[in-house]
């Protein structure tokens, strides 16, 4: 949920920064837009991986295997 909210917030930031009505120097706008774009790319890749994992679990392709500990003590 945090990743989705972050993408929405970054989209809103891009909307504000790209607006001609906000008095931000052009170079700063370029830096903010590039960093926001990079963050959106990273977050979307993370969301895609997470969604792929959830879909595999829901469809039963991937079994959840709990860690087990077996102690071998001959008697």
N, CA, C and O atoms as a Tinker XYZ file with bonds, in Angstrom:
   300  protein
     1  N      0.824000   -1.185000    0.000000    73     2
     2  CA     0.000000    0.000000    0.000000    64     1     3
     3  C      0.874000    1.257000    0.000000    63     2     4     5
     4  O      0.509000    2.268000   -0.600000    81     3
     5  N      2.007000    1.196000    0.661000    73     3     6
     6  CA     2.894000    2.351000    0.728000    64     5     7
     7  C      3.467000    2.646000   -0.652000    63     6     8     9
     8  O      3.645000    3.810000   -1.012000    81     7
     9  N      3.760000    1.598000   -1.433000    73     7    10
    10  CA     4.323000    1.799000   -2.769000    64     9    11
    11  C      3.318000    2.495000   -3.673000    63    10    12    13
    12  O      3.688000    3.384000   -4.441000    81    11
    13  N      2.057000    2.106000   -3.593000    73    11    14
    14  CA     1.021000    2.717000   -4.422000    64    13    15
    15  C      0.838000    4.177000   -4.027000    63    14    16    17
    16  O      0.697000    5.035000   -4.898000    81    15
    17  N      0.837000    4.469000   -2.748000    73    15    18
    18  CA     0.707000    5.849000   -2.290000    64    17    19
    19  C      1.906000    6.676000   -2.710000    63    18    20    21
    20  O      1.764000    7.855000   -3.037000    81    19
    21  N      3.084000    6.073000   -2.705000    73    19    22
    22  CA     4.287000    6.790000   -3.118000    64    21    23
    23  C      4.232000    7.154000   -4.597000    63    22    24    25
    24  O      4.628000    8.255000   -4.981000    81    23
    25  N      3.747000    6.243000   -5.421000    73    23    26
    26  CA     3.620000    6.535000   -6.847000    64    25    27
    27  C      2.613000    7.652000   -7.072000    63    26    28    29
    28  O      2.839000    8.524000   -7.911000    81    27
    29  N      1.508000    7.640000   -6.339000    73    27    30
    30  CA     0.516000    8.709000   -6.459000    64    29    31
    31  C      1.097000   10.055000   -6.032000    63    30    32    33
    32  O      0.871000   11.072000   -6.687000    81    31
    33  N      1.840000   10.054000   -4.938000    73    31    34
    34  CA     2.446000   11.295000   -4.448000    64    33    35
    35  C      3.491000   11.821000   -5.438000    63    34    36    37
    36  O      3.574000   13.027000   -5.669000    81    35
    37  N      4.281000   10.928000   -6.018000    73    35    38
    38  CA     5.269000   11.354000   -7.010000    64    37    39
    39  C      4.592000   11.906000   -8.259000    63    38    40    41
    40  O      5.075000   12.873000   -8.847000    81    39
    41  N      3.494000   11.308000   -8.664000    73    39    42
    42  CA     2.733000   11.829000   -9.798000    64    41    43
    43  C      2.213000   13.226000   -9.529000    63    42    44    45
    44  O      2.253000   14.089000  -10.406000    81    43
    45  N      1.725000   13.453000   -8.321000    73    43    46
    46  CA     1.250000   14.780000   -7.927000    64    45    47
    47  C      2.412000   15.782000   -7.901000    63    46    48    49
    48  O      2.248000   16.932000   -8.310000    81    47
    49  N      3.573000   15.351000   -7.425000    73    47    50
    50  CA     4.757000   16.210000   -7.412000    64    49    51
    51  C      5.169000   16.594000   -8.827000    63    50    52    53
    52  O      5.499000   17.751000   -9.086000    81    51
    53  N      5.152000   15.634000   -9.739000    73    51    54
    54  CA     5.491000   15.914000  -11.133000    64    53    55
    55  C      4.495000   16.910000  -11.729000    63    54    56    57
    56  O      4.885000   17.813000  -12.469000    81    55
    57  N      3.228000   16.746000  -11.410000    73    55    58
    58  CA     2.205000   17.668000  -11.893000    64    57    59
    59  C      2.474000   19.091000  -11.407000    63    58    60    61
    60  O      2.372000   20.044000  -12.180000    81    59
    61  N      2.814000   19.232000  -10.139000    73    59    62
    62  CA     3.080000   20.563000   -9.595000    64    61    63
    63  C      4.359000   21.177000  -10.157000    63    62    64    65
    64  O      4.384000   22.356000  -10.509000    81    63
    65  N      5.404000   20.385000  -10.238000    73    63    66
    66  CA     6.694000   20.909000  -10.685000    64    65    67
    67  C      6.654000   21.280000  -12.166000    63    66    68    69
    68  O      7.248000   22.278000  -12.572000    81    67
    69  N      5.964000   20.491000  -12.963000    73    67    70
    70  CA     5.907000   20.759000  -14.398000    64    69    71
    71  C      4.982000   21.923000  -14.743000    63    70    72    73
    72  O      4.983000   22.408000  -15.875000    81    71
    73  N      4.205000   22.361000  -13.781000    73    71    74
    74  CA     3.274000   23.462000  -14.018000    64    73    75
    75  C      4.026000   24.763000  -14.292000    63    74    76    77
    76  O      4.987000   25.074000  -13.587000    81    75
    77  N      3.608000   25.529000  -15.302000    73    75    78
    78  CA     4.283000   26.805000  -15.586000    64    77    79
    79  C      3.932000   27.892000  -14.571000    63    78    80    81
    80  O      4.552000   28.956000  -14.575000    81    79
    81  N      2.954000   27.644000  -13.706000    73    79    82
    82  CA     2.517000   28.646000  -12.749000    64    81    83
    83  C      3.347000   28.655000  -11.470000    63    82    84    85
    84  O      3.232000   29.585000  -10.671000    81    83
    85  N      4.177000   27.641000  -11.264000    73    83    86
    86  CA     5.034000   27.566000  -10.081000    64    85    87
    87  C      6.392000   28.155000  -10.444000    63    86    88    89
    88  O      6.990000   27.774000  -11.451000    81    87
    89  N      6.873000   29.074000   -9.631000    73    87    90
    90  CA     8.130000   29.765000   -9.936000    64    89    91
    91  C      9.328000   28.987000   -9.383000    63    90    92    93
    92  O      9.861000   29.311000   -8.322000    81    91
    93  N      9.732000   27.970000  -10.116000    73    91    94
    94  CA    10.914000   27.177000   -9.776000    64    93    95
    95  C     11.865000   27.311000  -10.965000    63    94    96    97
    96  O     11.434000   27.208000  -12.114000    81    95
    97  N     13.152000   27.539000  -10.702000    73    95    98
    98  CA    14.101000   27.627000  -11.821000    64    97    99
    99  C     14.074000   26.361000  -12.689000    63    98   100   101
   100  O     13.845000   25.259000  -12.192000    81    99
   101  N     14.310000   26.539000  -13.970000    73    99   102
   102  CA    14.217000   25.449000  -14.940000    64   101   103
   103  C     15.143000   24.283000  -14.603000    63   102   104   105
   104  O     14.757000   23.126000  -14.768000    81   103
   105  N     16.353000   24.567000  -14.135000    73   103   106
   106  CA    17.283000   23.479000  -13.820000    64   105   107
   107  C     16.777000   22.648000  -12.645000    63   106   108   109
   108  O     16.906000   21.423000  -12.648000    81   107
   109  N     16.204000   23.306000  -11.641000    73   107   110
   110  CA    15.662000   22.565000  -10.497000    64   109   111
   111  C     14.475000   21.707000  -10.921000    63   110   112   113
   112  O     14.304000   20.585000  -10.445000    81   111
   113  N     13.647000   22.258000  -11.836000    73   111   114
   114  CA    12.519000   21.471000  -12.331000    64   113   115
   115  C     13.019000   20.210000  -13.028000    63   114   116   117
   116  O     12.470000   19.125000  -12.841000    81   115
   117  N     14.068000   20.368000  -13.835000    73   115   118
   118  CA    14.613000   19.207000  -14.535000    64   117   119
   119  C     15.127000   18.157000  -13.558000    63   118   120   121
   120  O     14.874000   16.965000  -13.737000    81   119
   121  N     15.852000   18.594000  -12.522000    73   119   122
   122  CA    16.376000   17.647000  -11.526000    64   121   123
   123  C     15.248000   16.918000  -10.793000    63   122   124   125
   124  O     15.301000   15.701000  -10.614000    81   123
   125  N     14.238000   17.662000  -10.376000    73   123   126
   126  CA    13.122000   17.047000   -9.641000    64   125   127
   127  C     12.365000   16.075000  -10.543000    63   126   128   129
   128  O     11.974000   14.994000  -10.100000    81   127
   129  N     12.157000   16.451000  -11.801000    73   127   130
   130  CA    11.440000   15.561000  -12.713000    64   129   131
   131  C     12.235000   14.297000  -13.003000    63   130   132   133
   132  O     11.658000   13.212000  -13.085000    81   131
   133  N     13.542000   14.418000  -13.159000    73   131   134
   134  CA    14.360000   13.225000  -13.409000    64   133   135
   135  C     14.373000   12.294000  -12.206000    63   134   136   137
   136  O     14.233000   11.081000  -12.367000    81   135
   137  N     14.538000   12.833000  -11.010000    73   135   138
   138  CA    14.538000   11.993000   -9.811000    64   137   139
   139  C     13.177000   11.354000   -9.570000    63   138   140   141
   140  O     13.091000   10.194000   -9.166000    81   139
   141  N     12.113000   12.115000   -9.819000    73   139   142
   142  CA    10.767000   11.560000   -9.654000    64   141   143
   143  C     10.519000   10.440000  -10.650000    63   142   144   145
   144  O      9.940000    9.410000  -10.301000    81   143
   145  N     10.953000   10.636000  -11.883000    73   143   146
   146  CA    10.798000    9.588000  -12.895000    64   145   147
   147  C     11.547000    8.326000  -12.521000    63   146   148   149
   148  O     11.033000    7.219000  -12.682000    81   147
   149  N     12.762000    8.490000  -12.020000    73   147   150
   150  CA    13.551000    7.337000  -11.590000    64   149   151
   151  C     12.879000    6.618000  -10.422000    63   150   152   153
   152  O     12.840000    5.388000  -10.396000    81   151
   153  N     12.356000    7.366000   -9.464000    73   151   154
   154  CA    11.671000    6.758000   -8.316000    64   153   155
   155  C     10.413000    6.022000   -8.763000    63   154   156   157
   156  O     10.108000    4.948000   -8.245000    81   155
   157  N      9.681000    6.586000   -9.718000    73   155   158
   158  CA     8.475000    5.929000  -10.219000    64   157   159
   159  C      8.839000    4.619000  -10.915000    63   158   160   161
   160  O      8.134000    3.621000  -10.762000    81   159
   161  N      9.924000    4.614000  -11.674000    73   159   162
   162  CA    10.358000    3.387000  -12.349000    64   161   163
   163  C     10.703000    2.305000  -11.332000    63   162   164   165
   164  O     10.279000    1.159000  -11.481000    81   163
   165  N     11.469000    2.656000  -10.303000    73   163   166
   166  CA    11.872000    1.680000   -9.285000    64   165   167
   167  C     10.651000    1.144000   -8.542000    63   166   168   169
   168  O     10.534000   -0.065000   -8.336000    81   167
   169  N      9.740000    2.032000   -8.138000    73   167   170
   170  CA     8.552000    1.593000   -7.407000    64   169   171
   171  C      7.653000    0.721000   -8.282000    63   170   172   173
   172  O      7.063000   -0.240000   -7.788000    81   171
   173  N      7.539000    1.038000   -9.561000    73   171   174
   174  CA     6.691000    0.221000  -10.422000    64   173   175
   175  C      7.285000   -1.179000  -10.628000    63   174   176   177
   176  O      6.546000   -2.159000  -10.721000    81   175
   177  N      8.613000   -1.273000  -10.699000    73   175   178
   178  CA     9.248000   -2.591000  -10.808000    64   177   179
   179  C      9.013000   -3.406000   -9.534000    63   178   180   181
   180  O      8.727000   -4.601000   -9.603000    81   179
   181  N      9.132000   -2.761000   -8.378000    73   179   182
   182  CA     8.869000   -3.462000   -7.118000    64   181   183
   183  C      7.419000   -3.920000   -7.022000    63   182   184   185
   184  O      7.144000   -5.029000   -6.563000    81   183
   185  N      6.492000   -3.069000   -7.453000    73   183   186
   186  CA     5.078000   -3.447000   -7.432000    64   185   187
   187  C      4.807000   -4.617000   -8.377000    63   186   188   189
   188  O      4.033000   -5.516000   -8.048000    81   187
   189  N      5.438000   -4.607000   -9.544000    73   187   190
   190  CA     5.240000   -5.686000  -10.513000    64   189   191
   191  C      5.737000   -7.019000   -9.944000    63   190   192   193
   192  O      5.075000   -8.045000  -10.097000    81   191
   193  N      6.900000   -7.002000   -9.289000    73   191   194
   194  CA     7.415000   -8.229000   -8.685000    64   193   195
   195  C      6.486000   -8.732000   -7.587000    63   194   196   197
   196  O      6.213000   -9.929000   -7.496000    81   195
   197  N      6.002000   -7.814000   -6.757000    73   195   198
   198  CA     5.107000   -8.189000   -5.664000    64   197   199
   199  C      3.792000   -8.752000   -6.205000    63   198   200   201
   200  O      3.285000   -9.745000   -5.685000    81   199
   201  N      3.243000   -8.129000   -7.236000    73   199   202
   202  CA     1.999000   -8.602000   -7.829000    64   201   203
   203  C      2.186000   -9.971000   -8.473000    63   202   204   205
   204  O      1.316000  -10.835000   -8.366000    81   203
   205  N      3.307000  -10.164000   -9.131000    73   203   206
   206  CA     3.594000  -11.461000   -9.752000    64   205   207
   207  C      3.672000  -12.561000   -8.684000    63   206   208   209
   208  O      3.164000  -13.664000   -8.887000    81   207
   209  N      4.295000  -12.263000   -7.572000    73   207   210
   210  CA     4.408000  -13.242000   -6.479000    64   209   211
   211  C      3.034000  -13.582000   -5.904000    63   210   212   213
   212  O      2.736000  -14.749000   -5.651000    81   211
   213  N      2.205000  -12.568000   -5.701000    73   211   214
   214  CA     0.867000  -12.799000   -5.145000    64   213   215
   215  C      0.017000  -13.621000   -6.104000    63   214   216   217
   216  O     -0.699000  -14.525000   -5.674000    81   215
   217  N      0.086000  -13.319000   -7.399000    73   215   218
   218  CA    -0.701000  -14.067000   -8.385000    64   217   219
   219  C     -0.258000  -15.528000   -8.424000    63   218   220   221
   220  O     -1.093000  -16.426000   -8.536000    81   219
   221  N      1.049000  -15.769000   -8.333000    73   219   222
   222  CA     1.532000  -17.157000   -8.323000    64   221   223
   223  C      1.027000  -17.900000   -7.092000    63   222   224   225
   224  O      0.667000  -19.074000   -7.188000    81   223
   225  N      0.994000  -17.244000   -5.951000    73   223   226
   226  CA     0.505000  -17.889000   -4.724000    64   225   227
   227  C     -0.988000  -18.162000   -4.825000    63   226   228   229
   228  O     -1.448000  -19.237000   -4.440000    81   227
   229  N     -1.755000  -17.196000   -5.343000    73   227   230
   230  CA    -3.207000  -17.360000   -5.456000    64   229   231
   231  C     -3.561000  -18.511000   -6.392000    63   230   232   233
   232  O     -4.490000  -19.270000   -6.119000    81   231
   233  N     -2.831000  -18.643000   -7.486000    73   231   234
   234  CA    -3.129000  -19.701000   -8.448000    64   233   235
   235  C     -2.486000  -21.034000   -8.076000    63   234   236   237
   236  O     -2.632000  -22.014000   -8.807000    81   235
   237  N     -1.790000  -21.079000   -6.968000    73   235   238
   238  CA    -1.234000  -22.333000   -6.490000    64   237   239
   239  C      0.009000  -22.788000   -7.219000    63   238   240   241
   240  O      0.383000  -23.957000   -7.120000    81   239
   241  N      0.648000  -21.914000   -7.937000    73   239   242
   242  CA     1.854000  -22.289000   -8.661000    64   241   243
   243  C      3.023000  -22.428000   -7.704000    63   242   244   245
   244  O      3.894000  -23.278000   -7.886000    81   243
   245  N      3.032000  -21.605000   -6.709000    73   243   246
   246  CA     4.143000  -21.611000   -5.758000    64   245   247
   247  C      3.628000  -22.020000   -4.380000    63   246   248   249
   248  O      2.801000  -21.326000   -3.788000    81   247
   249  N      4.112000  -23.124000   -3.885000    73   247   250
   250  CA     3.725000  -23.554000   -2.552000    64   249   251
   251  C      4.558000  -22.811000   -1.524000    63   250   252   253
   252  O      5.751000  -22.579000   -1.716000    81   251
   253  N      3.912000  -22.447000   -0.440000    73   251   254
   254  CA     4.631000  -21.796000    0.650000    64   253   255
   255  C      5.251000  -22.892000    1.497000    63   254   256   257
   256  O      4.541000  -23.691000    2.109000    81   255
   257  N      6.558000  -22.928000    1.531000    73   255   258
   258  CA     7.259000  -23.977000    2.267000    64   257   259
   259  C      7.826000  -23.383000    3.553000    63   258   260   261
   260  O      8.716000  -22.535000    3.503000    81   259
   261  N      7.320000  -23.818000    4.693000    73   259   262
   262  CA     7.863000  -23.299000    5.949000    64   261   263
   263  C      9.232000  -23.911000    6.232000    63   262   264   265
   264  O      9.532000  -25.028000    5.808000    81   263
   265  N     10.027000  -23.182000    6.933000    73   263   266
   266  CA    11.326000  -23.706000    7.342000    64   265   267
   267  C     11.125000  -24.765000    8.425000    63   266   268   269
   268  O     10.334000  -24.582000    9.350000    81   267
   269  N     11.841000  -25.854000    8.295000    73   267   270
   270  CA    11.737000  -26.910000    9.293000    64   269   271
   271  C     13.122000  -27.227000    9.836000    63   270   272   273
   272  O     14.132000  -27.061000    9.153000    81   271
   273  N     13.142000  -27.679000   11.056000    73   271   274
   274  CA    14.385000  -28.052000   11.697000    64   273   275
   275  C     14.230000  -29.475000   12.198000    63   274   276   277
   276  O     13.344000  -29.771000   13.000000    81   275
   277  N     15.088000  -30.343000   11.723000    73   275   278
   278  CA    15.038000  -31.745000   12.144000    64   277   279
   279  C     16.368000  -32.061000   12.828000    63   278   280   281
   280  O     17.449000  -31.868000   12.271000    81   279
   281  N     16.237000  -32.551000   14.053000    73   279   282
   282  CA    17.438000  -32.907000   14.783000    64   281   283
   283  C     17.628000  -34.416000   14.677000    63   282   284   285
   284  O     16.707000  -35.187000   14.945000    81   283
   285  N     18.807000  -34.821000   14.293000    73   283   286
   286  CA    19.089000  -36.230000   14.108000    64   285   287
   287  C     19.836000  -36.737000   15.344000    63   286   288   289
   288  O     21.045000  -36.537000   15.467000    81   287
   289  N     19.127000  -37.385000   16.245000    73   287   290
   290  CA    19.726000  -37.967000   17.459000    64   289   291
   291  C     19.485000  -39.469000   17.459000    63   290   292   293
   292  O     18.390000  -39.914000   17.804000    81   291
   293  N     20.480000  -40.255000   17.083000    73   291   294
   294  CA    20.281000  -41.702000   17.149000    64   293   295
   295  C     20.190000  -42.166000   18.610000    63   294   296   297
   296  O     20.915000  -41.664000   19.469000    81   295
   297  N     19.320000  -43.100000   18.878000    73   295   298
   298  CA    19.139000  -43.550000   20.259000    64   297   299
   299  C     19.634000  -44.944000   20.460000    63   298   300
   300  O     19.554000  -45.473000   21.568000    81   299
